[in-house]
Structures are given as structure tokens and as C-alpha cells.
Amino acid sequence: MDNHVQSHHEPNRRVNKLASSISILAEQAFWRATGSRLIPGNSARILKNATENYPAWLEAIESAQRTIHFESYIIHEDAQGEIFADALIEKARAGVRVRLIYDWMGAFNATSNRFWRRLRAAGVEARCFNPPRLAGLFDPFDWLARDHRKMLTVDARIGFVAGLCVGLMWTGDERRGVEPWRDTGVVITGPAVAELERAFAQMWAACGQPIPAEEFPDINLIPANGDVALRVVASSPNSTGLYRLDQMIAAAARETLWLTDAYFAGTTTYIQALSSAARDGVDVRLLVPQATDLPVVRAVSRSGYRPLLESGVRVYEWNGPMIHAKTAVADGRWARIGSTNLNPASWMNNWELDVVIEDDRIGEQMEQMYLEDLNNATEMALTARRRLAPASTPRPRRFRERMGGGSSSRATAGAIQIGRSVGAAIANRRVLGPAEARIMGGAGLLLMAASILAVILPRIVAWLLAAIGFWMAASLFIKAFHLHREGKREERRLETAQSADSTSHKNAGAMREGQGRARIP
């Protein structure tokens, strides 16, 4: 009888052991890809559009007792920006430590120096990330790295991560018939807020003196406030953590993978990951904006649809003024919300911040929100002649004008897509579609013009190339010098540590020897 029971339960034990092993391996893979561990014991709530995000942010700011940490790529100097400025100023004057980070490029042409002077005069500690500086002349790509994060924490008690910046385009203007931008954020309480604080401190130190260590909240001392497990993925240039994670999720999805992105320009590797998932029967969908003030960029963005559509990925264009959200939901239990767009600039070049949630309830809410968004979107398809066209009649636009600019330029995504298309044509890596004919023609004209200029004015072209070469060479020499100096510093630190360790061992040995002699009668 006992042997029968043992043999009956043995397969179940093996299955459970295998499932546990797979879970451990998956967690290990996610940890290595992102450098972010899964944090249990949180509460999380999805916030849709500015109508839910802005009031929640302002309510949290009003409740602050000790600290406010606010980071936003853009804060527009408009009526909405003034509302947040007034709220921060009021708390700073009340004795709350208010720290604010904005990006120089994001603020350019969006906010004046007068705006920042007003905040600083009231006690708000505002820092600008990566402004132009002389040292940047010798680092040609340094200016490309931007702080694209959007987050807010209050008293290390509550935190927000979103795709929204601050500006009237997110609220719209009903009197003028301007619809608000579509965007998504999340509010978090629980131990994960400590990781949001750490991410902010990372950027604060990149802009000046770091936050004192004693102000860091201890994640082990923050009590659990729910049953949601999540990761805080704080990306930095060249880390590619979220890029690897996005590819892993595309490979792991079994039933659904629904993506929303504001400035899509997927790499060949990522497009292949989505295409492979679709061919394997996964319901892969991509929702992107339709509206743009740059027609050539729209053509470029659309040229990237073709390989996706050919593999079975369903692509939709938002009919409103702008969909600015950067979200994903897979199999109804994995969700991502934050600032990272699906393009190389976000994956590899910017400082980004996203929350990755593993929870069935949140996953279901994200899926329902996605289906609601598709009610205001037009599906794209390939015609019999393999041209791009709407699968159904697009809904008429209900807005009359667009407001302002977003948190990143669609031209950046467009330039990346142009490079991919031209590179594919030259290297013959894939079949190009009719939608890319204009890109090929424009690139051909530019190359022809450059070639003619080189023939007519060879000396000027030579001097230009020489100047670029000297500039790049100087940059490399300066980088080599800094790396060499850092290596010497590391050597001195190791020598000091070894010397201290050696002295400690000698002292310990002398003490033991003295104790031994003292015991000898």
C-alpha cells in the first residue's frame, strides 16, 4: 500500500520540482537581463491619461512631510507647468526638501530660465541634466545621452512612474477642440518605492553632489502594502537591460503580446523576435500613433510595418492626436509601464525608468485598456500588391489642432528607420517593400549630391573630413587618458586595501602571539 502511494505521488513531485526549477531559472534570467530583482509586497494601480495621473501626483505632493523627488524629461512652461511649479514651491516654503531634475534638451524651447529661477528662489533644488559644456566638444556622442525618465516619489512612501511629462498637450483643450494625449502611468506603495528612490539618487548624483547616504530608505524597513510583485528597471546608456528583457518576453510569450509605443523603430533583432512569436501562434499586436507633423517620418515609420505584417503581427494606428504611452502586456500577467520607447535611442542611449509587473489583476486591466484603445485605432494591412493600406476605413479625426511637442522627437525614430532601410538595401539583408521607395530615392539623392560636391570642391571636403578626424581623435585620446587615470586610482585603492588588510593580519598575529606568551607559566 505504501509503495503504491509513493509511486502515485512521485510524478507530481517531479512536475512540481521541474516547475520550481523553471521558475528559478526564469527569475535568474530576468535578474541578469535587467539587474533588477523581483520585489514582492507592493500595491500598484494603473493610471490612465493626465486626468488620473496629474491629480494623483498633485495630491501626493500636497501630502509631503519630508521629501519630494520629481524627475521629468520636459516640464512645459504653460498653465499645467505653472500648477506643478506652484505646488512644489508651496511645499519647499513649508520646509519640505524638494529635489527636481529636468533634461536640458527636453527643456530647450519648452521652459525659460525665468521658470527655473522662480523655483530655485523659493527653495526648490532644481538640477539640469547634461547641459552643453566645453568637455562635451571632445565627446561627440555625449550630448545624445538624455534623461528621459518620468517619476515622482514622496516621503519614500508613494511613487509614480509614467510616460507622461508635464504640459497642456496631455490635458488637451476642450474649448479649442484639442483632445488630450493618450498616456499611461502607475502608482506604487510598498518596498519597491525604495528602488524608485535609489533610481532618482542615481540621476541626482549624475547632476552634482549626491544625496547623503543616511537619507536612503532601507527597503527591508518599508512594510509590505499589497501582494503585487514588480521590478524597477532603471536603464542607463549602453546597459541595454530593458532591450534584453523585451526580447526575452517576446520569446517567452505563449498566447498574447500587446505593445503600445509612441516612437517605434525596432531593431532587426527585435523585429525578428516579434515575428517569430507571431509565426509561433502568439497574438502579437502593436499600437502606434498616426498623427505627425512630419510626413516623411510617417512614411519612414510605416516602412517598418512590412516585415511585422508579413509574419502575422497586427499593427494599429491611433486615430487621436497622439498616443504617447510606452506599455506592454503579455499573457495577461506580465506588464511594463514607463518611459522606454521601442527604439535604439531609448534602449541603448537614454536614462530610462520602467516598472515591470507580474500580476494577473494588473495584466487583465492592461489588456482591457488595450482593447479600449483599439476602438479608436485603425488596423493596417498589406494589399494584394503588398502595399501598405488601412484594413478598414479610418475614423475621421475629431481634433482640430495639435499642441506642442512630446517627450522625444519622432524624427529620431525616423532617422533610425532610414538608416536601417538604407543599410538593408546596401547589404541586401532583406526584401524591401514599396513603402520604402521614397526613402531609397531620398537617400540616393543625398549621396549623389555629396559625391558631386566632393568632385567639385575636393579641398573643402578634405578639410571637413580632416576636421572631423582630428575631433574624433582628440575625443579618443581624452577618453583614453580618463580611463588610464581611473585604472591608476583603482590600483591605488587596491594597494591601500591590501596594505590595511596586511597590517590588520599582522596586528592580529601579534595579539595572538602575546596572548600565547601570557598563558605560558
DORORO-510548 format. One record per residue (C-alpha): residue in one letter; residue number from 1; x, y, z. Coordinates in steps of 0.05 Angstrom, whole numbers, always signed. Layout:
N
<A,NUM,<X,Y,Z>>
...
// end
This chain:
521
<M,1,<+0,+0,+0>>
<D,2,<+55,+49,+20>>
<N,3,<+94,+33,-44>>
<H,4,<+32,+46,-86>>
<V,5,<+21,+114,-53>>
<Q,6,<+94,+132,-62>>
<S,7,<+93,+113,-136>>
<H,8,<+28,+152,-146>>
<H,9,<+56,+217,-118>>
<E,10,<+125,+212,-150>>
<P,11,<+105,+241,-219>>
<N,12,<+71,+301,-184>>
<R,13,<+134,+313,-143>>
<R,14,<+176,+312,-207>>
<V,15,<+128,+361,-242>>
<N,16,<+129,+408,-182>>
<K,17,<+205,+404,-178>>
<L,18,<+211,+418,-253>>
<A,19,<+163,+478,-248>>
<S,20,<+203,+504,-189>>
<S,21,<+268,+497,-227>>
<I,22,<+239,+533,-288>>
<S,23,<+214,+589,-243>>
<I,24,<+283,+597,-211>>
<L,25,<+316,+598,-279>>
<A,26,<+267,+650,-306>>
<E,27,<+279,+695,-246>>
<Q,28,<+354,+687,-255>>
<A,29,<+348,+705,-329>>
<F,30,<+306,+766,-315>>
<W,31,<+354,+788,-260>>
<R,32,<+415,+781,-305>>
<A,33,<+380,+816,-363>>
<T,34,<+356,+877,-323>>
<G,35,<+398,+878,-260>>
<S,36,<+331,+887,-223>>
<R,37,<+304,+836,-174>>
<L,38,<+231,+819,-164>>
<I,39,<+204,+857,-104>>
<P,40,<+141,+828,-71>>
<G,41,<+92,+861,-23>>
<N,42,<+71,+922,-62>>
<S,43,<+6,+954,-83>>
<A,44,<+1,+981,-155>>
<R,45,<-53,+1018,-192>>
<I,46,<-55,+1036,-265>>
<L,47,<-68,+1110,-280>>
<K,48,<-96,+1127,-349>>
<N,49,<-82,+1194,-382>>
<A,50,<-70,+1261,-347>>
<T,51,<-140,+1260,-318>>
<E,52,<-118,+1205,-270>>
<N,53,<-42,+1217,-266>>
<Y,54,<-38,+1292,-253>>
<P,55,<-89,+1295,-195>>
<A,56,<-55,+1236,-161>>
<W,57,<+14,+1269,-169>>
<L,58,<-11,+1335,-140>>
<E,59,<-47,+1300,-83>>
<A,60,<+18,+1264,-64>>
<I,61,<+58,+1328,-68>>
<E,62,<+8,+1363,-23>>
<S,63,<+14,+1307,+28>>
<A,64,<+91,+1311,+31>>
<Q,65,<+122,+1318,+100>>
<R,66,<+196,+1307,+88>>
<T,67,<+218,+1298,+15>>
<I,68,<+193,+1305,-56>>
<H,69,<+236,+1276,-112>>
<F,70,<+210,+1295,-181>>
<E,71,<+243,+1277,-247>>
<S,72,<+214,+1295,-315>>
<Y,73,<+244,+1299,-385>>
<I,74,<+200,+1360,-401>>
<I,75,<+162,+1409,-357>>
<H,76,<+128,+1457,-404>>
<E,77,<+122,+1530,-383>>
<D,78,<+47,+1532,-393>>
<A,79,<-14,+1532,-349>>
<Q,80,<-3,+1459,-328>>
<G,81,<+71,+1471,-314>>
<E,82,<+54,+1530,-270>>
<I,83,<+5,+1487,-230>>
<F,84,<+62,+1439,-213>>
<A,85,<+111,+1495,-201>>
<D,86,<+64,+1528,-151>>
<A,87,<+53,+1461,-115>>
<L,88,<+128,+1448,-109>>
<I,89,<+142,+1520,-86>>
<E,90,<+89,+1516,-32>>
<K,91,<+119,+1452,-3>>
<A,92,<+190,+1479,-7>>
<R,93,<+169,+1541,+32>>
<A,94,<+137,+1496,+83>>
<G,95,<+204,+1462,+97>>
<V,96,<+197,+1400,+53>>
<R,97,<+262,+1380,+17>>
<V,98,<+242,+1386,-57>>
<R,99,<+290,+1359,-108>>
<L,100,<+275,+1366,-182>>
<I,101,<+312,+1340,-244>>
<Y,102,<+297,+1362,-316>>
<D,103,<+334,+1347,-380>>
<W,104,<+368,+1404,-417>>
<M,105,<+346,+1382,-486>>
<G,106,<+275,+1368,-461>>
<A,107,<+271,+1437,-431>>
<F,108,<+300,+1471,-492>>
<N,109,<+247,+1515,-524>>
<A,110,<+196,+1489,-473>>
<T,111,<+216,+1525,-409>>
<S,112,<+252,+1591,-397>>
<N,113,<+307,+1606,-347>>
<R,114,<+257,+1651,-311>>
<F,115,<+215,+1590,-295>>
<W,116,<+274,+1554,-262>>
<R,117,<+298,+1616,-226>>
<R,118,<+229,+1624,-194>>
<L,119,<+232,+1552,-169>>
<R,120,<+302,+1558,-142>>
<A,121,<+288,+1625,-108>>
<A,122,<+232,+1591,-69>>
<G,123,<+277,+1535,-44>>
<V,124,<+266,+1481,-96>>
<E,125,<+332,+1446,-112>>
<A,126,<+327,+1441,-188>>
<R,127,<+383,+1408,-228>>
<C,128,<+391,+1406,-303>>
<F,129,<+416,+1341,-334>>
<N,130,<+471,+1342,-386>>
<P,131,<+472,+1416,-408>>
<P,132,<+521,+1436,-462>>
<R,133,<+592,+1443,-435>>
<L,134,<+662,+1451,-461>>
<A,135,<+682,+1380,-445>>
<G,136,<+625,+1355,-489>>
<L,137,<+662,+1382,-550>>
<F,138,<+710,+1324,-543>>
<D,139,<+657,+1271,-533>>
<P,140,<+617,+1272,-598>>
<F,141,<+561,+1227,-572>>
<D,142,<+557,+1252,-500>>
<W,143,<+502,+1302,-518>>
<L,144,<+458,+1245,-544>>
<A,145,<+450,+1214,-475>>
<R,146,<+387,+1244,-445>>
<D,147,<+349,+1235,-380>>
<H,148,<+283,+1211,-409>>
<R,149,<+255,+1186,-342>>
<K,150,<+189,+1208,-312>>
<M,151,<+179,+1193,-238>>
<L,152,<+157,+1222,-172>>
<T,153,<+167,+1198,-100>>
<V,154,<+141,+1229,-36>>
<D,155,<+170,+1214,+33>>
<A,156,<+196,+1146,+7>>
<R,157,<+123,+1126,+18>>
<I,158,<+90,+1131,-50>>
<G,159,<+119,+1130,-120>>
<F,160,<+96,+1143,-192>>
<V,161,<+126,+1121,-258>>
<A,162,<+96,+1143,-324>>
<G,163,<+104,+1161,-397>>
<L,164,<+75,+1230,-383>>
<C,165,<+115,+1294,-378>>
<V,166,<+82,+1358,-354>>
<G,167,<+45,+1401,-404>>
<L,168,<-22,+1421,-434>>
<M,169,<-17,+1371,-491>>
<W,170,<-32,+1316,-440>>
<T,171,<-94,+1352,-415>>
<G,172,<-119,+1379,-482>>
<D,173,<-163,+1440,-491>>
<E,174,<-237,+1425,-498>>
<R,175,<-255,+1497,-515>>
<R,176,<-208,+1495,-576>>
<G,177,<-228,+1425,-595>>
<V,178,<-159,+1396,-578>>
<E,179,<-161,+1325,-550>>
<P,180,<-112,+1304,-495>>
<W,181,<-55,+1257,-510>>
<R,182,<-65,+1184,-491>>
<D,183,<-14,+1161,-439>>
<T,184,<-6,+1113,-381>>
<G,185,<+26,+1114,-312>>
<V,186,<+27,+1072,-248>>
<V,187,<+25,+1089,-174>>
<I,188,<+62,+1044,-125>>
<T,189,<+66,+1037,-49>>
<G,190,<+108,+986,-13>>
<P,191,<+182,+964,-12>>
<A,192,<+192,+978,-87>>
<V,193,<+188,+1053,-72>>
<A,194,<+258,+1046,-43>>
<E,195,<+283,+1026,-112>>
<L,196,<+250,+1087,-143>>
<E,197,<+286,+1130,-92>>
<R,198,<+352,+1096,-110>>
<A,199,<+339,+1108,-184>>
<F,200,<+328,+1182,-170>>
<A,201,<+390,+1186,-128>>
<Q,202,<+430,+1157,-186>>
<M,203,<+408,+1215,-231>>
<W,204,<+417,+1267,-176>>
<A,205,<+489,+1245,-168>>
<A,206,<+499,+1249,-244>>
<C,207,<+480,+1323,-239>>
<G,208,<+521,+1344,-178>>
<Q,209,<+533,+1326,-106>>
<P,210,<+499,+1260,-86>>
<I,211,<+443,+1252,-36>>
<P,212,<+472,+1235,+33>>
<A,213,<+473,+1160,+46>>
<E,214,<+433,+1168,+111>>
<E,215,<+374,+1193,+71>>
<F,216,<+367,+1129,+31>>
<P,217,<+307,+1088,+54>>
<D,218,<+322,+1016,+75>>
<I,219,<+279,+970,+32>>
<N,220,<+277,+920,+89>>
<L,221,<+245,+971,+135>>
<I,222,<+188,+990,+87>>
<P,223,<+128,+947,+106>>
<A,224,<+90,+906,+54>>
<N,225,<+28,+941,+29>>
<G,226,<-2,+891,-20>>
<D,227,<+10,+827,-59>>
<V,228,<+39,+855,-124>>
<A,229,<+109,+833,-145>>
<L,230,<+146,+880,-191>>
<R,231,<+214,+903,-216>>
<V,232,<+240,+974,-222>>
<V,233,<+284,+976,-284>>
<A,234,<+328,+1038,-284>>
<S,235,<+364,+1037,-351>>
<S,236,<+426,+1076,-367>>
<P,237,<+465,+1087,-432>>
<N,238,<+495,+1023,-461>>
<S,239,<+464,+979,-406>>
<T,240,<+410,+952,-454>>
<G,241,<+376,+918,-396>>
<L,242,<+305,+931,-419>>
<Y,243,<+324,+915,-491>>
<R,244,<+345,+845,-469>>
<L,245,<+282,+838,-426>>
<D,246,<+236,+859,-483>>
<Q,247,<+267,+805,-527>>
<M,248,<+261,+753,-471>>
<I,249,<+187,+769,-462>>
<A,250,<+175,+764,-537>>
<A,251,<+208,+696,-535>>
<A,252,<+171,+673,-472>>
<A,253,<+100,+697,-490>>
<R,254,<+53,+638,-503>>
<E,255,<-14,+669,-521>>
<T,256,<-12,+745,-526>>
<L,257,<+38,+803,-531>>
<W,258,<+6,+871,-539>>
<L,259,<+51,+932,-546>>
<T,260,<+38,+1007,-547>>
<D,261,<+93,+1054,-568>>
<A,262,<+100,+1127,-585>>
<Y,263,<+163,+1126,-628>>
<F,264,<+171,+1055,-655>>
<A,265,<+235,+1039,-693>>
<G,266,<+251,+968,-674>>
<T,267,<+319,+938,-688>>
<T,268,<+325,+879,-736>>
<T,269,<+335,+832,-677>>
<Y,270,<+273,+857,-640>>
<I,271,<+230,+855,-703>>
<Q,272,<+253,+783,-713>>
<A,273,<+234,+766,-641>>
<L,274,<+163,+794,-652>>
<S,275,<+157,+760,-720>>
<S,276,<+180,+693,-691>>
<A,277,<+128,+698,-635>>
<A,278,<+73,+714,-686>>
<R,279,<+92,+655,-731>>
<D,280,<+90,+610,-669>>
<G,281,<+17,+628,-658>>
<V,282,<+24,+685,-607>>
<D,283,<-25,+742,-616>>
<V,284,<+24,+799,-625>>
<R,285,<-4,+869,-634>>
<L,286,<+30,+938,-640>>
<L,287,<-7,+1003,-629>>
<V,288,<+29,+1067,-653>>
<P,289,<+9,+1139,-668>>
<Q,290,<-19,+1160,-735>>
<A,291,<-12,+1235,-725>>
<T,292,<+53,+1271,-742>>
<D,293,<+73,+1339,-768>>
<L,294,<+130,+1307,-809>>
<P,295,<+102,+1268,-869>>
<V,296,<+169,+1237,-886>>
<V,297,<+174,+1210,-815>>
<R,298,<+106,+1178,-822>>
<A,299,<+128,+1144,-886>>
<V,300,<+191,+1120,-851>>
<S,301,<+153,+1093,-791>>
<R,302,<+105,+1057,-836>>
<S,303,<+162,+1025,-875>>
<G,304,<+178,+986,-812>>
<Y,305,<+109,+954,-811>>
<R,306,<+120,+909,-871>>
<P,307,<+163,+854,-840>>
<L,308,<+117,+853,-780>>
<L,309,<+53,+847,-822>>
<E,310,<+84,+793,-865>>
<S,311,<+96,+750,-804>>
<G,312,<+26,+759,-776>>
<V,313,<+37,+816,-726>>
<R,314,<-24,+861,-725>>
<V,315,<-7,+935,-729>>
<Y,316,<-55,+991,-709>>
<E,317,<-51,+1067,-716>>
<W,318,<-82,+1111,-663>>
<N,319,<-135,+1158,-691>>
<G,320,<-128,+1212,-638>>
<P,321,<-77,+1269,-636>>
<M,322,<-22,+1227,-603>>
<I,323,<-14,+1163,-564>>
<H,324,<+48,+1174,-521>>
<A,325,<+44,+1112,-477>>
<K,326,<+101,+1062,-473>>
<T,327,<+69,+997,-448>>
<A,328,<+67,+923,-459>>
<V,329,<+25,+865,-433>>
<A,330,<+38,+791,-445>>
<D,331,<-6,+731,-429>>
<G,332,<-49,+773,-384>>
<R,333,<+1,+771,-326>>
<W,334,<+64,+809,-346>>
<A,335,<+61,+884,-356>>
<R,336,<+110,+940,-369>>
<I,337,<+97,+1015,-358>>
<G,338,<+147,+1071,-362>>
<S,339,<+188,+1117,-406>>
<T,340,<+224,+1069,-453>>
<N,341,<+204,+1072,-527>>
<L,342,<+216,+1013,-573>>
<N,343,<+275,+1044,-609>>
<P,344,<+351,+1043,-601>>
<A,345,<+353,+1114,-572>>
<S,346,<+313,+1091,-511>>
<W,347,<+341,+1021,-506>>
<M,348,<+415,+1040,-512>>
<N,349,<+426,+1114,-506>>
<N,350,<+380,+1145,-454>>
<W,351,<+369,+1141,-380>>
<E,352,<+300,+1109,-375>>
<L,353,<+255,+1083,-319>>
<D,354,<+203,+1028,-324>>
<V,355,<+163,+984,-277>>
<V,356,<+155,+911,-296>>
<I,357,<+95,+879,-260>>
<E,358,<+80,+805,-253>>
<D,359,<+7,+803,-230>>
<D,360,<-56,+773,-261>>
<R,361,<-101,+830,-238>>
<I,362,<-57,+885,-267>>
<G,363,<-48,+843,-330>>
<E,364,<-123,+838,-340>>
<Q,365,<-131,+913,-330>>
<M,366,<-77,+927,-381>>
<E,367,<-110,+881,-432>>
<Q,368,<-177,+914,-422>>
<M,369,<-146,+982,-431>>
<Y,370,<-112,+959,-494>>
<L,371,<-177,+933,-524>>
<E,372,<-210,+1000,-508>>
<D,373,<-153,+1036,-544>>
<L,374,<-163,+993,-606>>
<N,375,<-234,+1021,-611>>
<N,376,<-201,+1087,-630>>
<A,377,<-149,+1057,-677>>
<T,378,<-144,+1034,-750>>
<E,379,<-113,+967,-767>>
<M,380,<-61,+967,-822>>
<A,381,<-52,+912,-874>>
<L,382,<-14,+893,-937>>
<T,383,<-55,+895,-1002>>
<A,384,<-52,+842,-1057>>
<R,385,<+5,+883,-1088>>
<R,386,<+39,+882,-1020>>
<R,387,<+28,+956,-1008>>
<L,388,<+10,+985,-941>>
<A,389,<-62,+1005,-931>>
<P,390,<-115,+1011,-876>>
<A,391,<-152,+945,-865>>
<S,392,<-215,+986,-852>>
<T,393,<-239,+1057,-865>>
<P,394,<-202,+1102,-815>>
<R,395,<-246,+1141,-767>>
<P,396,<-248,+1216,-781>>
<R,397,<-204,+1258,-736>>
<R,398,<-243,+1293,-681>>
<F,399,<-190,+1344,-664>>
<R,400,<-173,+1409,-700>>
<E,401,<-102,+1423,-678>>
<R,402,<-44,+1393,-642>>
<M,403,<-9,+1423,-583>>
<G,404,<+65,+1427,-570>>
<G,405,<+117,+1371,-574>>
<G,406,<+126,+1305,-540>>
<S,407,<+180,+1276,-496>>
<S,408,<+221,+1255,-556>>
<S,409,<+224,+1272,-629>>
<R,410,<+193,+1226,-680>>
<A,411,<+248,+1250,-725>>
<T,412,<+297,+1210,-682>>
<A,413,<+259,+1146,-693>>
<G,414,<+252,+1164,-766>>
<A,415,<+327,+1175,-775>>
<I,416,<+340,+1107,-743>>
<Q,417,<+290,+1074,-790>>
<I,418,<+321,+1109,-851>>
<G,419,<+389,+1082,-831>>
<R,420,<+361,+1012,-824>>
<S,421,<+326,+1015,-892>>
<V,422,<+387,+1042,-928>>
<G,423,<+433,+992,-894>>
<A,424,<+387,+935,-914>>
<A,425,<+387,+960,-986>>
<I,426,<+463,+965,-990>>
<A,427,<+477,+899,-954>>
<N,428,<+417,+864,-986>>
<R,429,<+396,+837,-918>>
<R,430,<+322,+834,-932>>
<V,431,<+270,+847,-986>>
<L,432,<+248,+920,-987>>
<G,433,<+176,+940,-997>>
<P,434,<+143,+994,-1039>>
<A,435,<+133,+1037,-977>>
<E,436,<+208,+1046,-974>>
<A,437,<+215,+1072,-1045>>
<R,438,<+214,+1145,-1023>>
<I,439,<+267,+1132,-970>>
<M,440,<+313,+1098,-1021>>
<G,441,<+302,+1155,-1071>>
<G,442,<+316,+1209,-1019>>
<A,443,<+378,+1173,-993>>
<G,444,<+403,+1165,-1064>>
<L,445,<+395,+1239,-1078>>
<L,446,<+433,+1258,-1015>>
<L,447,<+490,+1210,-1032>>
<M,448,<+492,+1236,-1104>>
<A,449,<+495,+1308,-1080>>
<A,450,<+551,+1291,-1031>>
<S,451,<+590,+1256,-1086>>
<I,452,<+583,+1315,-1135>>
<L,453,<+605,+1363,-1080>>
<A,454,<+667,+1320,-1068>>
<V,455,<+685,+1324,-1142>>
<I,456,<+672,+1399,-1149>>
<L,457,<+702,+1421,-1083>>
<P,458,<+751,+1366,-1062>>
<R,459,<+794,+1412,-1019>>
<I,460,<+735,+1435,-976>>
<V,461,<+710,+1364,-968>>
<A,462,<+780,+1341,-949>>
<W,463,<+787,+1397,-897>>
<L,464,<+718,+1379,-869>>
<L,465,<+737,+1305,-863>>
<A,466,<+804,+1323,-832>>
<A,467,<+770,+1367,-780>>
<I,468,<+722,+1311,-762>>
<G,469,<+780,+1263,-758>>
<F,470,<+820,+1308,-711>>
<W,471,<+758,+1319,-669>>
<M,472,<+746,+1244,-662>>
<A,473,<+820,+1231,-649>>
<A,474,<+821,+1283,-593>>
<S,475,<+759,+1252,-563>>
<L,476,<+792,+1183,-563>>
<F,477,<+856,+1209,-531>>
<I,478,<+817,+1244,-476>>
<K,479,<+776,+1182,-462>>
<A,480,<+840,+1140,-460>>
<F,481,<+870,+1189,-410>>
<H,482,<+809,+1186,-365>>
<L,483,<+807,+1110,-368>>
<H,484,<+881,+1106,-353>>
<R,485,<+874,+1153,-294>>
<E,486,<+814,+1114,-267>>
<G,487,<+856,+1050,-273>>
<K,488,<+912,+1081,-232>>
<R,489,<+862,+1103,-179>>
<E,490,<+834,+1033,-176>>
<E,491,<+904,+1005,-168>>
<R,492,<+919,+1053,-111>>
<R,493,<+853,+1035,-77>>
<L,494,<+870,+961,-82>>
<E,495,<+941,+973,-55>>
<T,496,<+913,+1013,+3>>
<A,497,<+861,+959,+19>>
<Q,498,<+914,+904,+15>>
<S,499,<+962,+944,+59>>
<A,500,<+907,+955,+110>>
<D,501,<+888,+882,+107>>
<S,502,<+961,+861,+116>>
<T,503,<+970,+908,+175>>
<S,504,<+907,+880,+206>>
<H,505,<+932,+809,+198>>
<K,506,<+999,+827,+229>>
<N,507,<+966,+861,+288>>
<A,508,<+920,+802,+298>>
<G,509,<+980,+754,+295>>
<A,510,<+1019,+796,+345>>
<M,511,<+959,+796,+392>>
<R,512,<+952,+720,+387>>
<E,513,<+1027,+712,+400>>
<G,514,<+1024,+758,+460>>
<Q,515,<+964,+720,+487>>
<G,516,<+1002,+655,+478>>
<R,517,<+1062,+680,+516>>
<A,518,<+1017,+706,+572>>
<R,519,<+989,+636,+581>>
<I,520,<+1059,+604,+588>>
<P,521,<+1074,+596,+663>>
// end
